[in-house]
Amino acid sequence: MSLDVAKIKRDFPLLSRKVRHDLPLLYLDSGATSQKPIKVIEAESDFYRFHNSAVHRGAHLIAEEATDIYEGARAKIAHFIGAESVDEVIFTKSATESINLLAYSLGQARPNSPVSLKPGDSIVVSELEHHANLIPWQELAKRTGASLRWFPATEDGRLDLREIEQIIDSSTKIVALTHQSNVTGAITPLSSLLDRAKAVGAITVIDACQSVPHFPVDVQKLGIDFLAFSGHKMVGPTGIGLLWGRKSLLEELPPFLFGGSMVTSVSMSDATFAPVPRKFEAGVPNMAGAAGLGAAVDYLQSIGMDAIHNHELSLTEYALAKLQEIEGLTLIGPGESSDRGAVFSFTLDGIHPHDVGQALDDRGIAVRTGHHCAWPLMKKFGITGTTRATFYLYNSLEDVDRLVEGIDETQRFFTSRGL
């Protein structure tokens, strides 16, 4: 069943805006942050208006309501990603914090723990990683004496797995990979990678920021150990993210932050930590954000993740055909729709990506420009950056046509001025 994009767009107030020269906004930057439907905005607002109180603390009615909303959101998210237990879902401020939490705690694990690292161990990432799933592992390697290895990217922006047995070997303790590249749109073939990681006893960590919002993700079916994603890319609020982990592994990890709510007893010389997930949620959390994220999950499920995925697949196939017809446009990413998301990074001959972005903005089209927090990948391709258009459930085939028309007008503008 195809999505009623016109109806969906009416759920998102910002998408009705007029922008430059009173043009209707075409928002193609959902890979950076998605827009928010009215139900999400109201859920966050209603929390502050009617239920605002610190969770897990007060004995009064408002505190009970706040706690029910907060923990209710946790339960919704656990179900959404197929978690075995709600205790496996940890609220953070972002996917970046989720991965940093994990990398820090792994570095602090007790010696001889199944999650500890030592000199001689290796951590495996890839050239496709966002900085958030690269730098924390670089720093962990430096702190523990482990080595950092990576899968190279192919010319079409996928992972080169030809040396998989050499890159993931008996020394490998952690394999941390993006589920879908935020630059090339390539979806990582997890099956063979997970099989190899399991064969050597490595922990698997998946950056799912670009996958959880766009297609069904079930952590049990995938067979991974940890998953990180952010609310703001899945029509939810900013300032809230998730770390999912197998409970047995989370119990092995020491806390990341210390303070209130994450303890069961405290003396002047020592403290006993609460069980997961509260062990990792020190302080007063983003309660309104959790309310909004729970509403975001409800919204996505009301439409259907399979339906969203199929819609984006249609957009991807159409956009690939149209963009690859443009003379002078180089697509950074796979040229076919198989195992690929609706992410289109490109360069135009003789025109800087920032200039392309500004020219499109002048036509009411919001895209991303720059290195997309993926400097190593830019260096791999010998470029300083790209222009990137990312599509979501509220975009249509007509939006693809408008983007292509905007690119054509941009080329003609710069050519006519000899630039």
C-alpha positions as CSV (number, residue, x, y, z in Angstrom):
1,M,0.0,0.0,0.0
2,S,1.4,3.4,-1.0
3,L,1.6,6.2,1.5
4,D,-0.7,9.2,1.3
5,V,2.1,11.7,1.4
6,A,-0.2,14.7,1.1
7,K,-2.0,13.6,4.2
8,I,1.2,12.8,6.1
9,K,2.6,16.2,5.3
10,R,-0.4,17.9,7.0
11,D,0.8,16.2,10.2
12,F,4.0,18.1,10.2
13,P,3.5,21.9,10.8
14,L,6.9,23.0,9.6
15,L,6.4,21.5,6.2
16,S,3.6,24.0,5.4
17,R,6.1,26.9,5.7
18,K,7.0,29.3,2.9
19,V,10.6,30.1,2.7
20,R,12.9,32.0,0.2
21,H,10.9,34.3,-2.2
22,D,7.7,32.9,-0.6
23,L,8.3,29.4,-2.1
24,P,6.9,26.3,-0.5
25,L,9.6,24.5,1.6
26,L,11.0,21.3,0.2
27,Y,12.7,19.6,3.2
28,L,15.4,17.1,2.1
29,D,17.6,17.1,5.2
30,S,15.9,14.3,7.3
31,G,19.2,12.5,7.5
32,A,20.4,15.3,9.8
33,T,17.1,15.7,11.7
34,S,13.6,14.8,10.8
35,Q,10.6,17.0,11.2
36,K,8.1,16.4,14.0
37,P,4.4,15.6,13.7
38,I,1.8,17.4,15.8
39,K,1.3,14.4,18.0
40,V,4.9,14.4,19.0
41,I,5.0,18.2,19.6
42,E,1.8,17.9,21.7
43,A,3.1,14.9,23.7
44,E,6.1,16.8,24.8
45,S,4.1,20.0,25.5
46,D,1.4,18.1,27.4
47,F,4.0,16.6,29.7
48,Y,5.2,20.0,30.8
49,R,1.6,21.4,31.0
50,F,0.0,18.5,32.9
51,H,2.5,16.0,34.2
52,N,5.8,17.8,34.9
53,S,7.6,16.2,37.9
54,A,10.8,14.3,38.5
55,V,10.4,10.6,37.7
56,H,11.3,7.8,40.2
57,R,11.3,10.3,43.1
58,G,8.1,11.8,44.4
59,A,5.3,10.0,46.2
60,H,2.6,12.3,44.9
61,L,0.2,11.8,41.9
62,I,2.1,14.0,39.5
63,A,5.3,12.2,40.1
64,E,3.5,8.9,39.5
65,E,2.1,10.1,36.3
66,A,5.5,11.4,35.1
67,T,7.1,8.0,35.9
68,D,4.3,6.1,34.1
69,I,4.8,8.2,31.0
70,Y,8.6,7.9,31.1
71,E,8.6,4.1,31.7
72,G,5.7,3.7,29.2
73,A,7.9,5.3,26.6
74,R,10.7,2.8,27.4
75,A,8.3,-0.1,27.0
76,K,7.1,1.2,23.6
77,I,10.6,1.6,22.4
78,A,11.6,-1.9,23.7
79,H,8.7,-3.4,21.7
80,F,9.5,-1.2,18.6
81,I,13.0,-2.7,18.3
82,G,12.2,-6.2,19.5
83,A,14.1,-6.0,22.8
84,E,13.7,-9.0,25.1
85,S,13.2,-6.8,28.2
86,V,12.4,-3.2,28.9
87,D,15.5,-3.2,31.2
88,E,17.7,-3.4,28.1
89,V,16.6,0.1,26.9
90,I,18.7,3.0,28.3
91,F,17.7,6.6,27.7
92,T,20.6,9.0,26.7
93,K,20.7,12.4,25.2
94,S,21.7,11.1,21.7
95,A,23.2,8.3,19.8
96,T,26.5,10.0,20.2
97,E,26.2,9.8,24.0
98,S,25.0,6.2,23.7
99,I,28.1,5.2,21.9
100,N,30.4,7.2,24.2
101,L,28.7,5.6,27.2
102,L,29.4,2.2,25.8
103,A,33.0,2.9,24.8
104,Y,33.8,4.5,28.2
105,S,32.2,1.7,30.2
106,L,33.9,-1.0,28.2
107,G,37.2,0.8,28.9
108,Q,36.4,0.8,32.6
109,A,35.3,-2.9,32.8
110,R,37.0,-5.0,35.5
111,P,40.0,-7.0,34.3
112,N,39.2,-10.4,32.9
113,S,35.6,-9.4,32.4
114,P,34.1,-10.7,29.1
115,V,33.8,-7.1,28.0
116,S,37.2,-5.8,29.1
117,L,40.0,-4.8,26.6
118,K,43.8,-5.0,26.9
119,P,46.8,-4.4,24.7
120,G,46.8,-6.8,21.8
121,D,43.0,-6.7,21.4
122,S,41.5,-5.1,18.3
123,I,38.4,-2.9,17.6
124,V,36.9,-3.0,14.1
125,V,35.1,-0.1,12.5
126,S,34.7,1.0,8.8
127,E,35.5,3.9,6.5
128,L,31.7,4.6,6.3
129,E,31.4,5.6,9.9
130,H,30.0,8.8,11.2
131,H,32.4,10.5,13.6
132,A,30.1,9.4,16.5
133,N,30.9,5.8,15.7
134,L,34.6,6.3,15.1
135,I,36.1,8.7,17.5
136,P,34.9,7.0,20.7
137,W,36.5,3.8,19.5
138,Q,39.7,5.6,18.5
139,E,39.9,6.9,22.1
140,L,39.1,3.6,23.6
141,A,41.9,2.0,21.6
142,K,44.3,4.6,22.9
143,R,43.2,4.2,26.5
144,T,43.4,0.4,26.5
145,G,46.3,-0.3,24.2
146,A,44.0,-2.1,21.7
147,S,44.5,-1.6,18.0
148,L,41.9,0.0,15.6
149,R,41.1,-1.7,12.3
150,W,38.6,-0.9,9.6
151,F,36.9,-2.1,6.6
152,P,37.6,0.1,3.5
153,A,34.9,1.5,1.4
154,T,34.4,0.4,-2.2
155,E,34.2,2.9,-5.1
156,D,30.4,2.8,-4.9
157,G,30.3,3.5,-1.2
158,R,29.7,0.0,0.2
159,L,31.9,-2.0,2.6
160,D,34.7,-4.0,1.1
161,L,34.5,-7.3,2.9
162,R,37.1,-9.2,0.9
163,E,39.5,-9.3,3.9
164,I,36.9,-10.0,6.5
165,E,38.8,-12.9,8.0
166,Q,42.0,-10.8,8.4
167,I,40.2,-7.8,9.7
168,I,38.0,-9.6,12.2
169,D,40.3,-12.2,13.8
170,S,40.9,-13.9,17.2
171,S,42.2,-10.6,18.6
172,T,38.9,-8.7,17.8
173,K,36.8,-7.8,20.9
174,I,34.5,-5.2,19.4
175,V,33.0,-4.8,15.9
176,A,31.2,-1.4,15.7
177,L,29.5,-0.5,12.4
178,T,26.9,1.7,10.8
179,H,23.7,0.0,9.8
180,Q,23.2,2.5,6.9
181,S,25.7,5.1,5.8
182,N,24.6,8.7,6.3
183,V,26.7,9.6,3.2
184,T,26.3,6.8,0.6
185,G,23.0,5.3,1.8
186,A,24.6,1.8,1.6
187,I,23.0,-0.7,4.0
188,T,25.6,-2.9,5.8
189,P,25.3,-6.6,5.0
190,L,25.2,-7.6,8.7
191,S,24.7,-11.3,8.3
192,S,28.2,-12.3,7.2
193,L,29.8,-9.7,9.5
194,L,27.9,-10.9,12.5
195,D,28.7,-14.6,11.7
196,R,32.4,-13.7,11.6
197,A,32.2,-11.6,14.8
198,K,30.4,-14.4,16.7
199,A,33.0,-16.9,15.5
200,V,35.8,-15.0,17.2
201,G,33.7,-14.0,20.3
202,A,33.5,-10.3,19.5
203,I,30.9,-7.9,20.8
204,T,28.8,-6.2,18.0
205,V,27.7,-2.6,18.2
206,I,25.4,-1.1,15.5
207,D,24.9,2.6,14.8
208,A,21.3,2.5,13.8
209,C,20.6,6.3,13.4
210,Q,19.9,5.9,9.7
211,S,18.1,2.6,9.9
212,V,15.7,2.6,12.8
213,P,13.7,5.5,11.4
214,H,13.4,4.0,7.9
215,F,12.8,0.2,8.0
216,P,12.0,-2.5,10.6
217,V,14.9,-3.2,13.0
218,D,14.6,-6.2,15.4
219,V,17.6,-6.6,17.7
220,Q,16.8,-10.2,18.5
221,K,16.4,-11.2,14.9
222,L,19.6,-9.4,14.0
223,G,21.5,-11.1,16.8
224,I,23.6,-8.1,17.7
225,D,24.8,-7.1,21.2
226,F,24.3,-3.3,21.3
227,L,22.3,-0.7,19.2
228,A,22.3,3.1,19.3
229,F,20.0,5.6,17.7
230,S,18.6,9.1,18.2
231,G,15.0,10.3,18.6
232,H,15.4,13.4,16.5
233,K,15.9,11.4,13.3
234,M,12.8,9.3,13.7
235,V,10.2,12.2,14.0
236,G,10.9,12.4,17.7
237,P,12.3,15.2,19.9
238,T,15.9,16.4,20.0
239,G,18.0,15.8,23.1
240,I,17.0,12.1,23.6
241,G,18.6,8.9,22.3
242,L,18.7,5.2,23.1
243,L,21.2,2.6,23.8
244,W,20.0,-1.0,23.7
245,G,22.2,-3.8,25.0
246,R,21.9,-7.4,26.0
247,K,21.1,-7.4,29.7
248,S,23.8,-9.8,30.5
249,L,26.4,-7.5,28.9
250,L,25.0,-4.3,30.4
251,E,25.2,-5.9,33.9
252,E,29.0,-6.4,33.3
253,L,29.6,-2.7,32.5
254,P,30.3,-0.1,35.1
255,P,28.3,3.2,35.1
256,F,29.1,6.0,32.8
257,L,27.8,8.9,35.0
258,F,27.4,9.0,38.7
259,G,24.9,10.8,40.9
260,G,21.2,10.6,41.9
261,S,18.8,7.8,40.8
262,M,21.6,5.4,39.8
263,V,22.3,4.0,43.3
264,T,20.6,1.8,45.8
265,S,22.7,2.9,48.8
266,V,25.4,5.4,49.6
267,S,27.8,6.0,52.4
268,M,30.6,8.6,52.8
269,S,33.1,6.1,51.4
270,D,31.1,4.0,48.9
271,A,28.0,3.4,46.8
272,T,26.0,0.5,45.5
273,F,24.7,0.9,42.0
274,A,21.1,0.3,40.9
275,P,20.4,-2.5,38.4
276,V,20.1,-1.7,34.7
277,P,18.8,0.4,33.1
278,R,18.8,2.9,36.0
279,K,22.5,2.3,36.6
280,F,23.2,4.2,33.4
281,E,20.6,7.0,33.9
282,A,22.0,9.3,36.6
283,G,20.2,12.5,37.3
284,V,16.8,13.8,36.2
285,P,16.3,12.5,32.7
286,N,14.7,14.1,29.6
287,M,11.2,13.1,30.7
288,A,9.4,15.3,28.2
289,G,11.7,14.0,25.5
290,A,10.8,10.5,26.4
291,A,7.1,11.4,26.2
292,G,7.7,12.8,22.7
293,L,9.7,9.8,21.6
294,G,7.0,7.4,22.8
295,A,4.6,9.4,20.7
296,A,7.0,9.2,17.7
297,V,7.0,5.4,18.0
298,D,3.2,5.4,18.1
299,Y,3.2,7.6,15.0
300,L,5.6,5.5,13.0
301,Q,3.8,2.3,13.9
302,S,0.4,3.8,12.9
303,I,1.8,4.2,9.4
304,G,3.9,1.0,9.4
305,M,7.6,0.6,9.1
306,D,7.2,-1.8,6.2
307,A,5.1,0.8,4.4
308,I,7.7,3.5,5.1
309,H,10.5,1.3,3.8
310,N,8.6,0.4,0.6
311,H,7.8,4.1,0.0
312,E,11.4,5.1,0.4
313,L,12.5,2.3,-1.9
314,S,10.2,3.7,-4.6
315,L,11.7,7.2,-4.0
316,T,15.2,5.7,-4.1
317,E,14.6,4.0,-7.5
318,Y,13.1,7.1,-9.0
319,A,15.7,9.4,-7.7
320,L,18.6,7.3,-8.8
321,A,17.2,7.1,-12.3
322,K,16.7,10.9,-12.4
323,L,19.9,12.0,-10.8
324,Q,22.1,9.7,-12.9
325,E,20.8,11.4,-16.0
326,I,22.2,14.8,-15.0
327,E,25.4,15.5,-16.9
328,G,28.2,16.6,-14.6
329,L,26.6,15.1,-11.5
330,T,28.7,12.4,-9.6
331,L,26.7,10.3,-7.2
332,I,28.7,9.3,-4.0
333,G,27.1,5.9,-3.3
334,P,25.6,2.9,-5.0
335,G,24.0,3.5,-8.3
336,E,21.3,0.8,-7.7
337,S,18.5,0.6,-5.1
338,S,19.4,-2.8,-3.7
339,D,20.5,-2.6,0.0
340,R,20.4,1.2,-0.2
341,G,18.5,3.9,1.5
342,A,17.1,7.3,0.3
343,V,20.3,9.1,0.9
344,F,21.8,11.0,-2.1
345,S,25.2,12.6,-1.8
346,F,26.6,14.2,-5.0
347,T,29.0,16.6,-6.5
348,L,28.5,18.9,-9.5
349,D,31.4,19.5,-11.8
350,G,33.0,22.9,-11.2
351,I,30.6,24.0,-8.4
352,H,31.4,23.8,-4.7
353,P,28.9,21.8,-2.7
354,H,28.2,24.8,-0.4
355,D,27.3,26.9,-3.5
356,V,25.0,24.1,-4.7
357,G,23.3,24.0,-1.3
358,Q,22.8,27.8,-1.2
359,A,21.5,27.8,-4.8
360,L,19.0,25.1,-3.9
361,D,18.0,27.0,-0.7
362,D,17.3,30.0,-2.8
363,R,14.7,27.8,-4.6
364,G,13.2,26.7,-1.3
365,I,15.0,23.3,-1.2
366,A,16.7,22.5,2.1
367,V,19.6,20.1,1.6
368,R,22.8,19.3,3.6
369,T,26.3,20.3,2.5
370,G,29.8,19.5,3.8
371,H,31.6,16.4,5.0
372,H,28.6,15.0,7.0
373,C,30.7,14.1,10.0
374,A,32.6,11.6,7.8
375,W,36.0,13.1,7.0
376,P,37.7,9.8,6.5
377,L,35.2,8.9,3.8
378,M,35.6,12.2,2.1
379,K,39.3,11.7,2.0
380,K,38.8,8.2,0.6
381,F,36.9,9.7,-2.3
382,G,39.3,12.6,-2.7
383,I,36.7,15.3,-2.1
384,T,36.1,18.0,0.5
385,G,32.4,17.5,0.8
386,T,29.1,16.8,-1.0
387,T,25.6,18.1,-1.4
388,R,23.3,15.6,0.3
389,A,19.5,15.2,-0.2
390,T,17.8,12.7,2.2
391,F,14.2,11.7,1.8
392,Y,11.6,10.4,4.4
393,L,8.0,9.4,4.7
394,Y,6.7,12.9,4.0
395,N,8.5,13.2,0.6
396,S,7.1,12.3,-2.8
397,L,8.1,11.6,-6.3
398,E,7.2,15.2,-7.1
399,D,9.8,16.3,-4.6
400,V,12.4,14.3,-6.5
401,D,11.4,16.2,-9.7
402,R,11.7,19.5,-7.9
403,L,15.2,18.6,-6.7
404,V,16.3,17.6,-10.2
405,E,14.8,20.8,-11.6
406,G,16.7,22.8,-8.9
407,I,20.0,21.1,-9.7
408,D,19.4,21.8,-13.4
409,E,18.7,25.5,-12.7
410,T,21.8,25.7,-10.5
411,Q,24.0,24.3,-13.2
412,R,22.6,26.8,-15.8
413,F,23.0,29.7,-13.4
414,F,26.7,29.0,-12.8
415,T,27.4,28.2,-16.4
416,S,25.7,31.4,-17.6
417,R,28.1,33.4,-15.4
418,G,31.2,31.5,-16.4
419,L,31.6,30.3,-12.8
